[in-house]
Amino acid sequence: MRIGLDASYSIDRQPSGVGVYSQNLIGELAALTPDHRLTLCYRANRYFRSLRLPKPGPNVSRALMETVTVPWLASRLDVFHGLNQRLPERRFRRALTTFHDLFVMTSDYSTAEYRARFEGFAQQAAERSDRIVAVSSFTADQTSELLSYPREQIVVVPHGVKPLPEFEAAELREFRDQRGLDRSFLLNVGAIQQRKNIGRLVEAFEGLPSDLMLVLAGSSGYGAEEISARIEASPARGRIVQMGYVNADTKAKLYRSAHALAFPSLNEGFGIPILEAMSAGLPVLTSDCSSMPEVAGDAALLVDPTDTESIAAGLGRVIEDEELRSVLRQRGLARAAEFTWRRAAKAVLGVYEELG
């Protein structure tokens, strides 16, 4: 079978959740499909950068994916997979699209211009897809409802998570000294944006013990200026650290050093930080809405993200209740072990074979 994938996001210099998804899925598919041919397709700004990178397998080739080359690709591929809720305008023999989230269409989490562009791409991708892969049942239901796509043609394939590296205690102490993390800290991983509910998290944090820090690890997103102003005005601003985007090594060391993950997001299509923290044995607090209960199972403490008092009370329990922390650690490790990229790739390969 000749399989094409939109690999454009797999070589982001600062990969987001879509980049992590693309990288890991492509790597596992290359290993699983020695008898198939994979063509990694890139938009022009990524194609030339991709040529400097090693191919993930001997059965892998690369191709430019622009308006003039798409007809040629369509004639050579049996199946094409858009990895980020988008497909080229030209129709392929068979096509599927991965949908990660549709929060842009449901709330005021972006500019009007971006929302219009997003909705256009999403609707076009749904119309041209023979199947849709959704990363959670929550996203599958939203995709069916908002884009009028048959629910029975949507396959739910959750993300995987890679076990985080271990570090010597001395290395973690040095890391924390270098970063000024001289006290126990709560960790939030994700873009600094309205959807991530950072404002309420900061408000909840202000009432916690003064010997605790809050570390925010993520690049700036929609509403970041307002959030930064809120942090600057906070009486706890001296205990709040904004790290910006962090690489994989730094993120792993933060997970291995933190007291707990505080992830009271308002809307997630999946919620990768939940599993990443669990894989590190970190107690997790997250929201009781959208995909987060589905991902967390019984291995996290769930709170109402629209209620600051609920967040604060939950954080207090995660900080002070050692029995709860122990239970969350053990359940979290077991929960994270259920989600692997190999399992995800096998499920996606099954969709290819059904279509092909």
N, C-alpha and C positions, 0 to 999 in steps of 0.2 A: 504494500500500500504506500502511496505517496502522500505524505502528510505535511501541510504547511502550517506554520504558527507565526503569529505576529509577535516577534521577539523584541520589539522596539524598547520596551520598558526593562528588559533583562540586563541592560548595560547602563542603567542610570548611575551617575556618580554618587548620588545620595538616594539609594533605593527606598521607596515607600513600601507599603504593603503590597501593591501591585508588582513592584520590582522584585520583592522577595518571592512572591508567588511565581512570577515568570521564570526567575533563575532556577528555583528548585524544581518546578514542574518540568522544565526543559531538560535539566540534568537527569532526572529520573526517567523521563521518556526515552532519552537517548540510550540509557542503560537497558531499558526494558524491551526495546524494539530493534534488535540487531537485524531482523529480516525486513524491516520497513525502512523507507527513506524519509528522513526529516529535512525539511527546508525551513530554515530560520529566516523570516522576512522582516526587513527593517525599513523604516522611513529614512530618507536620505541623510538626515543629520545624525542618525545612529549607525547607518550601514558602514560608512567608512571607518568609524571608530571600532566597529565589530571586527574588521579585518585584522586588527592588531591583537586580537584575543584568540586563544586556542579554541578549537572546536570541541564541544562536549562529547563527541564520539565519531568513529569512522564512518558512520551512516548518515552524517550530518553535512549539509551544504548551506550556503547563505545566498540570499537574493535581495535585490533592491525592490522595495515595495512603494512605488510611486505610480501616478496615473498612467504613464506610458508603459510601465512594466506589468501592471496588474493583469491585463488580458493574457499575456504570455504565461504568467503564473497560473491563472485560472485554467488554461488549457493543459497544464502539466500536473496538476494536483488532483488527487481523489477527494481529499478532505482539507478544509482550511479552518483553523481555530483562531479566533480573535480572543486574546487573553485579557482585554480590558474593555468590555462592553462596547466594542466598536468593530465594524467590518469595513473593508474597502467598498467603494460604490459598485464595482463590478461584481456580479453574482458568480459564485463558484458552483461546481457540480454539487457538492455537499458542504455545508458550513455549520459551525457552531460557535457560540460566543460564551465566554465566562462573564457573568455579572457578579460584581463584588458588593455593590451597595447602590441605593437610589436616594440617599438622603438629600441630595441636591434638589430633587423633585418634590420633597415632602415638607421642607422647612426653610426658613430664611438663613441658610448657611453658606450663601455665596452671592456674588453679584448677579443682577438680572441678566447681564450679557452672558456670563458663564452658564447660568441655568438654562438659557435658551439653547446654547450650543450643545450642552450636555444632553438635554432632552432630545434634540435632533439626532445626535449620534446614537443614543440609546434606542429610540424608536426605529431608526433605520436598521440597526443591528438586529433587533427583534424580528422585524419584517423579513430579513434575509436569512435568518437562522433556522436550520432544520431541527436543531436541538439547542437548548440553553443549559449551561452548567452554572449552577448557583452555589455560592460558598456556604450557604446556610439555608435552612428551611424558611427563616424569616425573609431572607433576600428572595428566595424562590416565590414566596407568597406575594411580596411586593411587586416583583417583576410581572407576575401573572396579572395582578390587579391593575397596576399603573400602565402597563404596556399592552394589555389585552392579549396576552400570550397564553396558549393552552397550558394549564398547570401540569398535565400529564406528560408534556414534552420537555419539562424541566427536570434535570437530574441534579440532586444535591450532592456535591463533593466537597467536604470540608478541607480547610487548609491542613498542612502538616506543621510540625515544629521540630527543629533540630535540637538535640540535647546541647545545652550550653557548656562551654569548656570549664574545667575546674582550675582554680588558681591557688597557689600557696598563700598561707595567711600573711606572710611578710609582703608578698606582692600586692595583696589587697590593702594592707596598711599603708604601703607607699603610695598606692593609687589614691586613697582617701586623703592622705596628707597633701598630695600635690593638688587635689581639687578643693581643699579646704573643708572637707566633710569630717569634721571633728566630733560630730555627735550622731546618734542614731537618726536615720532619716527614712521618711516615706518617699516612694518613687512613683512618678507618673511618666509613662512613656507614650508619646504621640505628639502630633502637631499642636502648637499653641493656637487654638481656634475655638470659636464659640461652641461648636458641636461637642468638643471634648469636656465642656462644663468646668473649665479651669477656674472661672470666677467663683462658683459655689464651693469648689474644692478649697480654694484659698480662704474663703470665709469660714468654712468648717475647720480648717487647720488653725485659724487664729485662736480658737478656744482650747486647743490641745496643749499639753505641757510644754513649757518654754525650753526644755532641754532636747527638743525634737526639731529636726529640719525637714523641709520639703524640697525635693529635687524634681525639676521639670526638664525632661529630656526630649526635645523635639523641635523641629523647625517652625518658623512662623507661618501661620495660615490666616484664614478669614477671621477678622476681629482681633488679631494679635495686639494691635496698638491699644485697644481698649483694655485688654487683659493685662498688658504690661503696666498701664496706668493704674489699674486696680491693685496690682502687686506693689507698685511704688508707694501707693497711699496706705498700704496695709501696716498696722502696728507690728506685724510679724515679718516685715520685709527683710530684716537682717537675717532671718532664718530660712528664706526662700531662695533657692539657687536655680537660675535659668541657664541651662547648659547649651541650648540650641540643638541643632542636629548632632548626633553622636554616631561614631562608626560602630561596627559590630563588636570590636574588642572592648571599647568603652562601655557599650550597653551591657555586655555580658558581665563586666566587673561591677556595674551598678546593680544588676540583678543579684549578683553574689554577695553584695555588701548591704543591701537595703534591709529595712525592718519589715516592710510589707509593700505590696503594690496597691496604690490608690487609683482606681480607674473608673470613676463614676460618670462615664460618658453618657451623653443624651441619645446617641444613635450610632450603631455600628452594624456594618454588614456582616462582620465576623468578630474581630477583636483579637488580633494576633498577640498583643502584649499579655493577655490573660494566660495563654498557653506558655508563652516564653517564661513568664514569672513562675508558673507552676512547675515547669521543667527544671527550674533552679531551686525548687523547694521553698519558694517564697509564698507566704500567706497572701491571698488576693481578696480585695474588696472591689466589687464592681456593681453594675446597675441591674435592676430587676426588669429591664425593658429591652426591646428590639432583639438582637441576636445573642446578647450576653448571657442570659440564663441557659440558652441552648448550648453555648460553648462551655460555660463553667460547670454545668451539671450541679452536683451537690458538693463541689470542691471549692467554692468561694462563698464569701459572705455578701449577700445581695442587699442593696439599699435603694431607696427611691431617689433618683438623681435630681429630681425637681425640688427636693426638700433638704435644705441645708442641715436641719437638725438631724435628719435621718443619716446623712453622710457623716456628720460629726459623731453621732452615737456609734455608728458602725466602726469608724476609725478608732474610737476609744476602746471598743471591744477588741479589735485586732491588735492594738498596742498592749493592752493590759491583761488580757485573758490568755494565759499560757496554754491552758488545756485546748482552747479553741485554736490557737496558733498551731499546736501540734497536730490536731485533727486536719486542719486546712493544708498543712504541709504534706501529710501522708496521702490525703485524697487528691491533692493537686499533682503530686508525682505520678500517681496511678492514672489520673485523668489525662495528663499530657502524653503519657506513653501510648494512649489509644490513637493519637493523631500523628501519622507519619506521612512524609512526602511520597514514599513508595506506595503507600496505600492510595493516596490521592491520584498518583499517576496511573495506577492499575485501573482505577475507576474511570478515568478519562479515556484511557486506551480502550476500555470496553465500549464507550460511546463511539469512538472512531470506528471500531470494528462493526458495530451495529449499523452505522451509516454507510460504511464502505462496502 
